Amino acid sequence: MKRDNIDYDFAVSKINSQLSLEEKLKYANFIIDNNSSVDNTINQIKNILKQFKKANFLNKSLDIFVLSK
């Protein structure tokens, strides 16, 4: 709150106006779940990069959501 120079009530209203995790997932083109090992996360990223290359996603708008605890 201090960084953004906002009061408590405004901060709470901003938090409450955010989409739920389930809603955010609906908009993602790719989901990276980093709740497992670092190796697993790296493998997910490598797989996504392979798909980028295969589908020529370089000029497209993408939403990537990272699941994290």
Secondary structure, DSSP 8 states (H G I E B T S, - for coil): -TTTT--HHHHHHHHHTS--HHHHHHH-SEEEE-SS-HHHHHHHHHHHHHHHHHHTGGGS---EEEE--
